[in-house]
Amino acid sequence: MSSVNKVILIGNVGNDPEVRYLDRGIAIANFNLATSERGYTMQNGTQVPDKTEWHSVVLWRNLAEWAEKYVRKSMKLYVEGKLQTRTWEKDGQIRRKTEVVAENIQILYRPEEYRNMNANRDVDQTPAGQEVPENVTLEESDIF
């Protein structure tokens, strides 16, 4: 039996994507995405507060370049991908970070300020909800 590594998130972008280019010209983008659960009141009157979870999202190649143009802080996004954990050593301590390696992204909502800002900059606008122009499927060999 095979296994499945699939993540689907709908949340708000916490920071503009940080994009860099590797030696071979391959683009990689990183940003944080916040997902929230609404608080509630239990039957006994106990208040359970809202809970926000932060996710590190990684984009590669064309998807990273697309995000550099169109994704901005506060946008609501649909992100689909897989979980990947990196391990490294720093100052003698082993560190780990679990990230969502995105394979598909859709803009669900743009704050009005970004619509106006992009209109003034003559940037091609992707309508809210439109998928990334290219269907990007990544293999591990594409990433490393």
GROMACS elastic network, one bead per residue, 0.5 to 0.9 nm:
[ bonds ]
;  ai    aj funct       b0    kb
    4    82     6  0.89215   500
    5    81     6  0.81664   500
    5    82     6  0.53734   500
    5    83     6  0.64947   500
    5    84     6  0.89665   500
    6    80     6  0.73710   500
    6    81     6  0.57849   500
    6    83     6  0.70839   500
    7    79     6  0.79131   500
    7    80     6  0.56389   500
    7    81     6  0.52323   500
    7    82     6  0.52895   500
    7    83     6  0.68153   500
    7   100     6  0.73532   500
    7   102     6  0.86688   500
    8    78     6  0.73352   500
    8    79     6  0.57688   500
    8    81     6  0.66625   500
    8    82     6  0.84408   500
    9    33     6  0.85413   500
    9    35     6  0.74298   500
    9    77     6  0.79232   500
    9    78     6  0.58161   500
    9    79     6  0.51477   500
    9    80     6  0.64633   500
    9    81     6  0.88281   500
   10    33     6  0.84545   500
   10    34     6  0.84040   500
   10    35     6  0.66803   500
   10    76     6  0.70295   500
   10    77     6  0.56082   500
   10    79     6  0.63272   500
   10    80     6  0.88766   500
   10   108     6  0.86834   500
   11    33     6  0.59116   500
   11    34     6  0.52562   500
   11    36     6  0.74647   500
   11    75     6  0.82099   500
   11    76     6  0.54195   500
   11    77     6  0.56244   500
   11    78     6  0.68683   500
   11    79     6  0.82528   500
   12    32     6  0.84690   500
   12    33     6  0.54695   500
   12    34     6  0.51891   500
   12    35     6  0.67521   500
   12    73     6  0.76155   500
   12    74     6  0.54549   500
   12    75     6  0.54715   500
   12    77     6  0.62134   500
   13    16     6  0.73509   500
   13    17     6  0.87109   500
   13    31     6  0.72065   500
   13    32     6  0.60072   500
   13    34     6  0.64039   500
   13    71     6  0.80316   500
   13    72     6  0.68457   500
   13    74     6  0.50022   500
   13    75     6  0.54799   500
   13    76     6  0.64338   500
   13    77     6  0.71616   500
   14    31     6  0.70506   500
   14    32     6  0.51764   500
   14    33     6  0.55178   500
   14    34     6  0.64499   500
   14    54     6  0.84807   500
   14    72     6  0.84798   500
   14    73     6  0.53827   500
   14    74     6  0.62135   500
   14    75     6  0.84675   500
   15    18     6  0.83064   500
   15    31     6  0.59793   500
   15    32     6  0.62702   500
   15    33     6  0.81018   500
   15    72     6  0.68528   500
   15    74     6  0.75306   500
   16    30     6  0.86369   500
   16    31     6  0.65313   500
   16    32     6  0.85507   500
   16    67     6  0.89636   500
   16    68     6  0.81326   500
   16    71     6  0.67297   500
   16    74     6  0.86792   500
   17    29     6  0.58682   500
   17    30     6  0.54028   500
   17    32     6  0.81611   500
   17    64     6  0.84668   500
   17    67     6  0.68562   500
   17    68     6  0.62230   500
   17    71     6  0.69052   500
   17    72     6  0.70104   500
   17    73     6  0.80943   500
   18    28     6  0.82449   500
   18    29     6  0.53772   500
   18    30     6  0.52181   500
   18    31     6  0.63838   500
   18    68     6  0.77797   500
   19    27     6  0.68032   500
   19    28     6  0.56561   500
   19    30     6  0.65937   500
   19    64     6  0.70421   500
   19    65     6  0.78612   500
   19    67     6  0.86649   500
   19    68     6  0.66331   500
   20    26     6  0.83653   500
   20    27     6  0.58625   500
   20    28     6  0.55967   500
   20    29     6  0.65201   500
   20    30     6  0.89253   500
   21    24     6  0.77707   500
   21    25     6  0.54509   500
   21    26     6  0.53741   500
   21    28     6  0.62251   500
   21    29     6  0.87812   500
   22    25     6  0.53375   500
   22    26     6  0.51981   500
   22    27     6  0.64697   500
   22    28     6  0.76205   500
   23    26     6  0.72170   500
   24    27     6  0.89900   500
   25    61     6  0.88265   500
   26    60     6  0.74291   500
   26    61     6  0.55762   500
   26    62     6  0.87056   500
   27    59     6  0.81595   500
   27    60     6  0.57948   500
   27    62     6  0.73285   500
   27    63     6  0.84649   500
   27    64     6  0.58404   500
   27    65     6  0.64624   500
   28    58     6  0.70863   500
   28    59     6  0.56121   500
   28    61     6  0.62225   500
   28    62     6  0.89781   500
   28    63     6  0.84946   500
   28    64     6  0.54501   500
   28    65     6  0.79038   500
   29    57     6  0.81217   500
   29    58     6  0.57093   500
   29    60     6  0.64949   500
   29    61     6  0.85616   500
   29    63     6  0.83875   500
   29    65     6  0.77815   500
   29    67     6  0.74986   500
   29    68     6  0.75240   500
   30    56     6  0.71088   500
   30    57     6  0.56531   500
   30    59     6  0.64700   500
   30    64     6  0.82670   500
   31    55     6  0.84469   500
   31    56     6  0.60713   500
   31    57     6  0.54605   500
   31    58     6  0.69248   500
   31    59     6  0.88299   500
   32    54     6  0.64322   500
   32    55     6  0.55090   500
   32    57     6  0.58905   500
   32    58     6  0.89056   500
   33    53     6  0.83104   500
   33    54     6  0.56974   500
   33    55     6  0.51294   500
   33    56     6  0.64966   500
   33    57     6  0.69269   500
   33    76     6  0.88935   500
   33    77     6  0.83406   500
   34    52     6  0.63685   500
   34    53     6  0.56618   500
   34    55     6  0.63265   500
   35    51     6  0.83978   500
   35    52     6  0.56438   500
   35    53     6  0.53222   500
   35    54     6  0.65319   500
   35    55     6  0.79119   500
   36    50     6  0.69675   500
   36    51     6  0.55662   500
   36    53     6  0.62386   500
   36    54     6  0.88159   500
   37    49     6  0.88534   500
   37    50     6  0.57086   500
   37    51     6  0.52171   500
   37    52     6  0.64499   500
   37    53     6  0.84916   500
   38    48     6  0.87120   500
   38    49     6  0.72809   500
   38    51     6  0.66948   500
   38    52     6  0.87787   500
   39    47     6  0.74390   500
   39    48     6  0.51417   500
   39    51     6  0.69700   500
   40    46     6  0.84650   500
   40    47     6  0.60666   500
   40    48     6  0.52236   500
   40    49     6  0.66644   500
   40    50     6  0.77019   500
   41    44     6  0.79671   500
   41    45     6  0.57704   500
   41    46     6  0.56113   500
   41    48     6  0.59669   500
   41    49     6  0.85623   500
   42    45     6  0.52644   500
   42    46     6  0.52299   500
   42    47     6  0.64586   500
   42    48     6  0.74160   500
   43    46     6  0.73677   500
   48    51     6  0.87638   500
   55    98     6  0.84418   500
   55    99     6  0.68853   500
   55   100     6  0.71773   500
   56    97     6  0.86050   500
   56    98     6  0.74109   500
   56   100     6  0.61296   500
   56   101     6  0.86654   500
   57    79     6  0.85828   500
   57    99     6  0.57394   500
   57   101     6  0.60250   500
   57   102     6  0.66154   500
   58    64     6  0.81458   500
   58    99     6  0.67449   500
   58   100     6  0.60808   500
   58   102     6  0.60752   500
   59    62     6  0.84653   500
   59    63     6  0.58783   500
   59    65     6  0.86731   500
   59    67     6  0.80848   500
   59   100     6  0.86810   500
   59   101     6  0.61505   500
   59   102     6  0.55783   500
   59   103     6  0.75549   500
   60    63     6  0.57166   500
   60    65     6  0.80369   500
   60   101     6  0.81981   500
   60   102     6  0.80517   500
   60   103     6  0.86079   500
   60   138     6  0.82999   500
   60   142     6  0.87161   500
   60   143     6  0.72574   500
   61    64     6  0.53187   500
   61    65     6  0.64523   500
   61    66     6  0.87612   500
   61   136     6  0.88890   500
   61   142     6  0.89573   500
   61   143     6  0.88460   500
   62    65     6  0.50446   500
   62    66     6  0.60640   500
   62    67     6  0.85638   500
   62   134     6  0.78086   500
   62   136     6  0.76637   500
   63    66     6  0.50445   500
   63    67     6  0.61796   500
   63    68     6  0.86528   500
   63   102     6  0.84154   500
   63   103     6  0.78873   500
   63   104     6  0.80479   500
   63   105     6  0.82739   500
   63   132     6  0.72866   500
   63   134     6  0.81098   500
   63   136     6  0.70934   500
   64    67     6  0.50917   500
   64    68     6  0.62176   500
   64    69     6  0.88889   500
   65    68     6  0.50803   500
   65    69     6  0.66561   500
   65    70     6  0.89325   500
   66    69     6  0.53447   500
   66    70     6  0.62460   500
   66    71     6  0.78763   500
   66   132     6  0.74073   500
   66   133     6  0.85921   500
   67    70     6  0.51557   500
   67    72     6  0.81729   500
   67   105     6  0.89289   500
   68    71     6  0.62758   500
   68    72     6  0.83261   500
   69    72     6  0.85978   500
   69   123     6  0.79874   500
   69   124     6  0.84994   500
   69   125     6  0.89523   500
   70   107     6  0.87062   500
   70   118     6  0.89274   500
   70   123     6  0.87587   500
   70   124     6  0.85776   500
   70   125     6  0.73655   500
   70   126     6  0.73284   500
   71    75     6  0.70657   500
   71    77     6  0.87207   500
   71   107     6  0.78470   500
   71   110     6  0.89929   500
   72    75     6  0.59964   500
   72   110     6  0.84603   500
   72   114     6  0.78239   500
   73    76     6  0.88673   500
   74   109     6  0.89449   500
   74   110     6  0.76285   500
   74   111     6  0.70237   500
   75   107     6  0.72227   500
   75   108     6  0.75976   500
   75   109     6  0.57709   500
   75   110     6  0.50039   500
   75   111     6  0.63682   500
   75   114     6  0.87992   500
   76   106     6  0.87734   500
   76   107     6  0.62996   500
   76   108     6  0.53798   500
   76   110     6  0.67328   500
   76   111     6  0.86409   500
   77   105     6  0.68179   500
   77   106     6  0.57083   500
   77   108     6  0.53079   500
   77   109     6  0.71101   500
   77   129     6  0.86305   500
   78   104     6  0.80566   500
   78   105     6  0.55319   500
   78   106     6  0.50660   500
   78   107     6  0.64671   500
   78   108     6  0.66536   500
   78   129     6  0.87031   500
   79   100     6  0.87133   500
   79   102     6  0.63522   500
   79   103     6  0.77635   500
   79   104     6  0.59880   500
   79   106     6  0.67604   500
   79   107     6  0.89442   500
   80   100     6  0.82931   500
   80   101     6  0.82923   500
   80   102     6  0.56077   500
   80   103     6  0.58779   500
   80   104     6  0.51371   500
   80   105     6  0.63657   500
   80   106     6  0.89764   500
   81   100     6  0.61641   500
   81   101     6  0.54084   500
   81   104     6  0.66298   500
   81   105     6  0.88115   500
   82    99     6  0.82123   500
   82   100     6  0.55029   500
   82   101     6  0.53681   500
   82   102     6  0.66318   500
   82   103     6  0.78069   500
   83    98     6  0.66812   500
   83    99     6  0.56993   500
   83   101     6  0.62180   500
   83   102     6  0.88128   500
   84    97     6  0.82962   500
   84    98     6  0.56057   500
   84    99     6  0.53664   500
   84   100     6  0.63089   500
   84   101     6  0.67056   500
   85    96     6  0.66642   500
   85    97     6  0.54674   500
   85    99     6  0.61523   500
   85   100     6  0.87824   500
   86    95     6  0.82077   500
   86    96     6  0.55768   500
   86    97     6  0.53345   500
   86    98     6  0.63973   500
   86    99     6  0.79325   500
   87    94     6  0.69314   500
   87    95     6  0.56213   500
   87    97     6  0.66716   500
   87    98     6  0.89347   500
   88    93     6  0.83498   500
   88    94     6  0.57875   500
   88    95     6  0.53461   500
   88    96     6  0.65946   500
   88    97     6  0.89177   500
   89    92     6  0.61116   500
   89    93     6  0.54268   500
   89    95     6  0.58074   500
   89    96     6  0.87312   500
   90    93     6  0.53762   500
   90    94     6  0.65311   500
   90    95     6  0.69891   500
   91    94     6  0.84769   500
  102   105     6  0.71298   500
  103   135     6  0.82705   500
  103   136     6  0.59818   500
  103   137     6  0.59517   500
  103   138     6  0.68986   500
  104   131     6  0.76257   500
  104   132     6  0.70514   500
  104   135     6  0.74558   500
  104   136     6  0.68984   500
  104   137     6  0.82727   500
  105   130     6  0.89361   500
  105   131     6  0.64481   500
  105   132     6  0.63695   500
  106   128     6  0.76609   500
  106   129     6  0.54957   500
  106   130     6  0.59341   500
  106   132     6  0.66186   500
  107   110     6  0.72938   500
  107   126     6  0.83032   500
  107   127     6  0.78821   500
  107   128     6  0.51525   500
  107   130     6  0.65424   500
  107   131     6  0.74253   500
  107   132     6  0.88739   500
  108   127     6  0.89677   500
  108   128     6  0.52552   500
  108   130     6  0.80524   500
  109   128     6  0.57168   500
  109   129     6  0.73572   500
  110   113     6  0.80618   500
  110   114     6  0.64357   500
  110   115     6  0.68380   500
  110   128     6  0.68125   500
  111   114     6  0.57048   500
  111   115     6  0.69376   500
  112   115     6  0.51390   500
  112   116     6  0.64021   500
  112   117     6  0.86094   500
  113   116     6  0.52600   500
  113   117     6  0.60456   500
  113   118     6  0.86116   500
  114   118     6  0.59338   500
  114   119     6  0.83408   500
  115   118     6  0.53959   500
  115   119     6  0.62080   500
  115   120     6  0.88135   500
  115   125     6  0.81972   500
  116   119     6  0.51097   500
  116   120     6  0.63675   500
  116   121     6  0.88474   500
  117   120     6  0.52749   500
  117   121     6  0.64441   500
  118   121     6  0.50542   500
  118   122     6  0.63807   500
  118   123     6  0.55197   500
  118   124     6  0.78009   500
  118   125     6  0.71123   500
  119   122     6  0.56083   500
  119   123     6  0.66338   500
  119   124     6  0.83682   500
  119   125     6  0.79091   500
  120   123     6  0.79212   500
  121   124     6  0.89828   500
  122   125     6  0.86383   500
  125   128     6  0.89469   500
  126   129     6  0.83199   500
  126   130     6  0.64808   500
  126   131     6  0.85623   500
  126   132     6  0.87017   500
  127   130     6  0.56543   500
  128   131     6  0.87448   500
  130   133     6  0.82221   500
  131   134     6  0.82188   500
  131   135     6  0.84640   500
  132   135     6  0.68191   500
  132   136     6  0.82553   500
  133   136     6  0.89098   500
  138   141     6  0.81088   500
  138   142     6  0.61227   500
  138   143     6  0.73312   500
  139   142     6  0.52528   500
  139   143     6  0.69179   500
  140   143     6  0.52630   500
  140   144     6  0.65636   500
  141   144     6  0.55917   500
